[in-house]
């Protein structure tokens, strides 16, 4: 239960603290470049998560050893 509460707390804090991507997107919104701002917020996390998924998929047996 304590680990659950710790994880939930870290998720809340992580959502409240802005990342550099948030600041970049905020500047782009200020310049009126909404599409680029959405891409900056969504693109890099999707690419990184996809790369980690591919690495996990191909090296799953190696990771378990």
C-alpha distances in whole Angstrom, upper triangle without the diagonal:
4,5,5,6,9,10,11,12,14,15,17,18,20,21,23,24,28,29,32,32,32,35,37,36,37,40,41,41,43,45,45,44,41,41,41,38,36,37,36,32,32,34,33,29,30,33,30,28,30,32,28,28,32,31,28,30,33,32,29,31,31,28,27,29
4,5,5,6,9,10,10,12,14,15,16,18,20,21,22,26,27,30,31,30,33,35,35,35,39,40,40,41,44,44,43,41,41,40,37,36,37,35,32,32,34,32,28,30,32,29,27,30,31,28,28,32,31,28,31,34,32,29,31,31,28,27,29
4,5,5,6,8,10,10,12,14,15,16,18,20,21,24,24,28,28,28,31,33,33,34,37,38,38,40,42,42,41,38,38,38,35,33,34,32,29,29,31,29,25,27,29,26,24,27,28,24,25,28,27,24,27,30,28,26,28,28,24,24,26
4,5,5,6,9,10,11,12,14,15,17,18,20,23,24,27,27,27,30,32,31,32,35,36,36,38,41,40,39,36,36,36,33,31,32,31,27,27,29,28,24,26,28,25,23,26,27,24,24,28,27,24,27,30,28,26,28,29,25,25,28
4,5,5,6,9,10,11,12,14,15,17,18,22,23,27,27,26,29,31,31,31,34,35,35,37,40,40,39,36,36,36,33,31,32,31,27,27,30,28,25,27,29,27,25,28,29,26,26,30,30,27,30,33,31,29,32,32,28,28,31
4,5,5,6,9,10,11,12,14,15,16,20,21,24,25,24,27,29,29,30,33,34,34,36,38,39,37,35,35,35,32,30,31,29,26,26,28,27,23,25,27,25,23,26,27,24,25,29,28,26,28,31,30,28,30,30,26,26,29
4,5,5,6,9,10,10,12,14,15,18,19,22,23,22,25,27,27,28,31,32,32,34,36,36,35,32,33,32,29,27,28,26,23,23,25,24,20,22,24,21,19,23,24,21,22,25,25,22,25,28,27,25,28,28,24,24,27
4,5,5,6,9,10,11,12,14,17,19,22,22,21,24,27,26,26,30,31,30,32,35,35,34,31,31,31,28,26,27,26,22,23,25,24,20,22,25,23,20,24,25,23,23,27,27,25,27,30,29,27,30,31,27,27,30
4,5,5,6,8,10,11,12,16,17,21,22,20,23,26,25,25,28,30,29,31,34,34,33,31,32,31,28,27,28,26,23,23,26,24,21,24,26,24,22,26,27,24,25,29,29,27,30,32,31,30,33,32,29,29,32
4,5,5,6,8,10,10,14,15,18,19,18,21,23,23,23,26,28,28,30,32,33,31,29,30,29,26,25,25,23,20,21,23,21,18,21,23,20,19,23,24,21,23,26,25,24,27,30,28,27,30,30,26,27,30
4,5,5,6,9,10,13,14,17,17,16,19,22,21,22,25,26,25,28,30,30,29,27,27,26,23,22,23,21,18,18,21,19,16,18,21,19,17,21,22,20,21,24,24,23,26,28,28,26,30,30,26,27,30
4,5,5,6,9,12,14,18,18,16,19,21,21,21,24,25,24,26,29,29,28,26,27,26,23,22,23,22,18,19,22,21,18,20,23,21,20,24,25,23,24,28,28,27,29,32,31,30,33,33,30,31,34
4,5,5,6,10,12,15,16,15,17,20,20,20,23,24,24,25,28,29,28,26,27,26,23,22,24,21,18,20,22,21,18,21,23,21,20,24,25,23,25,28,28,27,30,33,32,31,34,34,30,31,34
4,5,5,8,9,13,13,12,15,17,17,18,21,22,22,24,26,27,26,24,24,23,20,19,20,18,15,16,19,17,14,17,20,17,17,21,22,20,22,25,25,24,27,29,29,28,31,31,27,29,32
4,6,7,9,13,13,11,14,16,16,16,19,20,20,22,24,24,23,21,22,21,18,17,19,17,13,15,18,17,14,17,20,18,17,21,22,21,22,26,26,25,28,31,30,30,33,33,30,31,34
4,6,9,13,13,11,13,16,16,15,18,20,19,21,24,24,24,22,23,22,19,19,20,18,15,17,20,19,17,20,22,21,21,24,26,24,26,29,29,29,31,34,34,33,36,36,33,34,37
4,7,10,11,10,11,14,15,14,17,19,19,20,23,24,23,22,23,22,18,18,20,17,14,17,19,18,16,20,21,20,20,24,25,23,25,28,28,28,31,33,33,33,36,35,32,34,36
4,7,8,6,7,10,11,11,13,15,15,17,19,20,19,18,20,18,15,15,17,14,11,14,17,15,14,18,19,18,19,22,23,23,25,27,28,28,30,33,32,33,36,35,32,35,37
4,5,5,7,9,10,11,13,15,16,17,19,20,19,18,19,17,14,14,15,12,10,13,14,12,12,15,17,15,16,20,20,20,22,25,25,25,28,30,30,30,34,33,30,32,35
4,5,5,6,9,10,11,12,14,15,17,19,17,17,18,15,12,14,14,10,10,13,14,12,12,16,16,15,17,20,20,21,23,25,25,26,29,31,31,31,35,34,31,34,36
4,5,5,6,8,10,10,12,14,15,16,14,14,14,12,9,10,10,7,6,9,10,9,10,13,14,13,15,18,19,19,21,23,24,25,27,29,29,30,34,33,31,33,36
4,5,5,6,9,10,10,12,14,15,14,13,14,12,9,10,11,8,7,10,12,12,12,15,17,16,18,20,21,22,24,26,27,28,30,32,32,33,36,36,33,36,38
4,5,5,6,9,10,11,13,14,14,13,15,13,10,12,13,10,10,14,15,14,15,18,19,19,21,23,24,25,27,29,29,30,33,34,35,36,39,38,36,38,41
4,5,5,6,9,10,11,13,11,12,13,10,8,10,11,8,9,12,13,12,14,17,17,18,20,22,23,24,26,27,28,30,32,33,34,35,38,38,35,38,41
4,5,5,6,9,10,10,9,8,10,8,4,7,9,6,7,10,12,12,13,16,17,18,19,21,23,24,25,27,28,30,31,33,34,35,39,38,36,38,41
4,5,5,6,9,10,10,9,12,11,7,10,12,10,10,13,15,16,17,19,21,21,23,25,26,27,29,31,32,33,35,37,37,38,42,41,39,41,44
4,5,5,6,9,9,10,12,11,8,12,13,11,12,15,17,17,19,21,22,23,24,26,27,29,30,32,33,35,36,38,39,40,43,43,40,43,46
4,5,5,6,5,7,9,7,5,9,10,9,11,14,15,16,18,19,20,22,23,25,26,28,29,31,32,34,35,37,38,39,43,42,40,43,45
4,5,5,5,5,9,8,6,9,11,11,11,14,16,17,19,20,22,23,25,26,28,29,31,32,34,35,36,38,40,40,44,44,41,44,47
4,5,8,9,12,12,10,13,15,14,15,18,19,20,22,24,25,26,28,29,31,32,34,35,37,38,40,41,43,43,47,47,44,47,50
4,6,8,11,10,10,13,15,14,15,18,19,20,23,24,25,26,28,30,31,33,34,35,37,39,40,41,43,44,48,47,45,48,50
4,6,9,9,9,12,14,14,15,17,18,20,22,23,25,26,28,29,31,33,34,35,37,38,39,41,43,44,47,47,45,48,51
4,6,6,6,9,10,11,13,15,15,17,19,20,21,23,25,26,27,29,30,32,33,35,36,38,39,40,44,44,42,45,47
4,5,5,6,9,10,11,12,14,16,18,18,20,22,23,24,26,28,29,30,32,33,34,36,38,39,42,42,40,43,46
4,5,5,6,9,10,11,11,14,16,16,17,20,21,21,23,26,26,27,30,31,32,33,35,36,40,40,38,41,44
4,5,5,6,9,10,10,12,14,15,16,18,20,20,22,24,25,26,28,30,31,32,34,35,39,38,37,40,42
4,5,5,6,9,10,12,13,15,16,18,19,20,22,24,25,26,28,29,31,32,34,35,38,38,36,39,42
4,5,5,6,8,11,12,12,14,16,17,18,20,22,22,24,26,27,28,30,32,32,36,36,34,37,40
4,5,5,5,8,10,10,11,14,15,16,17,20,20,21,24,25,26,28,29,30,34,34,32,35,38
4,6,6,7,9,10,11,13,15,16,17,19,20,22,23,25,26,28,29,30,34,33,31,34,37
4,6,7,8,9,11,12,13,15,17,18,19,21,23,24,25,27,28,29,33,32,30,33,36
4,6,6,6,9,11,11,12,14,16,16,18,20,21,22,24,26,26,30,30,28,31,34
4,6,5,6,9,10,11,12,14,15,17,18,20,21,23,24,25,29,29,27,30,33
4,5,5,6,8,10,11,12,14,15,17,18,20,21,22,24,27,27,25,28,30
4,5,5,6,8,10,11,12,14,15,16,18,20,21,22,25,25,23,25,28
4,6,5,6,8,10,10,12,14,15,16,18,20,20,24,24,22,25,28
4,6,5,6,9,10,11,12,14,15,17,18,19,23,23,21,24,27
4,5,5,6,9,10,11,12,14,16,16,18,21,20,19,22,24
4,5,5,6,9,10,10,12,14,15,16,19,19,17,20,23
4,5,5,6,9,10,10,12,14,15,19,19,17,20,23
4,5,5,6,9,10,11,12,14,17,17,16,19,21
4,5,5,6,8,10,10,11,15,14,13,16,18
4,5,5,6,9,10,10,14,14,13,15,18
4,5,5,6,8,10,13,13,13,16,18
4,5,5,6,8,11,11,10,13,15
4,6,5,5,9,9,8,10,13
4,6,6,9,10,10,12,14
4,6,8,9,10,12,14
4,6,5,6,9,10
4,5,5,6,9
4,5,5,7
4,6,5
4,6
4
